[in-house]
Amino acid sequence: MYRLPLIALAVMCVAGFSSQSVDRSAAPAEAQGAGGFTIQRLPGRVGIDGRAWMFADVHTGTPAAFTPAGGDYELRFSEPDNSGDFERWTVTLERAGSAPIALTAGRKTAFLYVTPDARYIFIEPLVVIDVVTWRRYSLDAAFGLAPYISIVATTRDGRLFIERSSCSMDCSRRTDEEYFELTIP
């Protein structure tokens, strides 16, 4: 008769313990695999009509800092590097009363996208940081996607439209473009 409540209590204790044991004063833990994200190749571009698909709010270093809607953190771009094909930055996450945490892990990024619930932060090439579990997933490696990757559009139900090309920009022959739909868990 008391078995179900005891099981529920045990699950709540383990869940509470695991979320409290995450060290958010250090960089997110590197996780293996895709962390519940899924991807499917599309035959072509999606129609971005503002209803089903909307342009994604991708940040590229300007402004230098912003707080995502619904987020309890600020993201800051610093140390620009324009020696390559794109301008790239170091990105740090800052919470009130805590030291800044580098999210780019020794690299720099050309873009950053934050999901509307502020839980997931995507950076180049296709890396995602889950700010709840404080894990970092290299989706580009998990799904075998080579540069260059762009997040173009999103849906209200948590899907991203992604373009991939072997050319960064201003290419005379962009014939190798691939299109993907990424589903967020």
N, C-alpha and C positions, 0 to 999 in steps of 0.2 A: 504494500500500500504506500510506503514511503520511498520506494525505489526510484520512481521517475523524478520526484523533486530532488533527491540526492544526486542523481546523474546530472540534472540540470545545474545544480549548484557546483558540482565538480567541473563541468564545462565552463561555467562562468568564471570560476577561479583560475583555471588554466588560461582562458582567453585574457582575463585581466592581468595575470602575471606576465604573459608573453608580450602584451602591448606595453607594459610598464618596464620591461627589461630591455627594451630597445634603447641603445645609447645614441641619442640624437646630438651629442656634442662632437661626434666623429662623423666621417663621411659615411654615406649609406653603404650597407653591406652588399658586396657583389653576389648576385644570385645566378644560379644556373637555369637554363631554359627560358621559356617565354612567359612564365608567371601568369598563365591564364589568358594572355592575349592570343588572338587568332588572326590569321591573315588569309586572304584569298585574292588571287590574281583576277583582274578585270580585263575585258577585251578592249577597253578604250577609256577615254575620259568620261567622268560623270557630268551631268548637266548641273551646274551650280546656279540654282534658281532662287535661293533665299528661303525656300520652303523645305524641301527634302534635304538638300545639301546647301550649306552656307560656307562662305569663305572662312577659313580658320584664322583666329587672331594670333598670328605668329609674330613673335618679337625678334628683332634683329639688332639689339643694342641701343635702341632709342625708344623711350627715355632710358637713362642710365640705371634707374631703379624703379620698380613698381611692386605693388601688392596686389596679387590676384584677387578678384572678387571672391569672397568666402574663405580666403586664406588667412592663416594666422602667422604668415611669414612674408618677408620682402625678398624679392630677387634682385640682385645687383650685377650689372655688367661692368667689367673693369679690364684694364690691360689690353686694349685693342691691338690686334695684329693684322695689318693689311699687306703682309708680304706674299700672300698666296693668291688663290683665285677668288676668294671671298674675304671680307673682313670678318675676323673671328674674335671672340672675347672669352675671358674667364668669367664664370658665373658662380656667384655665391648665394646661399640661402641664409637669411638672418631672421632670427626670432627675438622678440623682446627679452632682454636680460641674458642672452646667450651669445657666444662668439660666432662669427660667420663660419659657415661650412662650405667648402669648395665642392661644387657639383660636377665640375668638368674633369675631375680626376687627372690633373696634370696636362690635359689637352685644352683646346679652346673650341668654341662652338660658333657656328654661323647663325643658328636659329634656336629659338626656345618656344615651346607651345605648352600651355597649362590648360588642363581640362576644366570645364565650367565649374565643377565641384572643388577645384583646387587640389585634388588628391594626386594627380599624376602630372609630372613635369617631363616633357620630351625635349631632348637635345640631340644635336648632330653627333654621329651619323643617323642612328635611330636607337637612342638609348632612352629608357624611361626610368624615372625615380618615383617610387611609390612613397609619398610622405607619411602615410599611416604605418605601413610595415617597415619603413626606412630601408627599403631594398632597391637595388639598381639592376635593371635587366638590359642586357645588350640585345635588343630585338633584331638589329641588323645581322648579328652573328647567328642568333637562334633561327632566323628565317633565311639566311644565306643571301642577304641583300648587300650589294656592293654600292659604293658611292656613285652618283650623287643622289641623295634622297631629299624630297621636299614634302612637307605636310601642307596640303592645299586647301582641303575643305573638311567639314565635320557635319554630323547629324545630331539631332537632339537626343537620340538614344545611344550615343557613345560609339560611333564609328568614325574613322578618319579615312579620307581619301589621300593616298600617297602616290607621288610620282617618283620614278627612279630612272636615271640616265647615267651613262658613263662620261658625259660631258657636263661641266659645271654651268656654263652659260655662254651665250653668244656663239653657239655652235653652228657651223654652216650645214652640217648634215646630222640632224637629230633623228635618226631612224631607229635607235635602240631603246626608245622610251618604253617603260613598263608602268602599269597602273595597278594599284592594290587597294583593297579595302581592309583596314585594320580594325578589329573589334576589341573594345576595351572591356575587361571583365566586370 
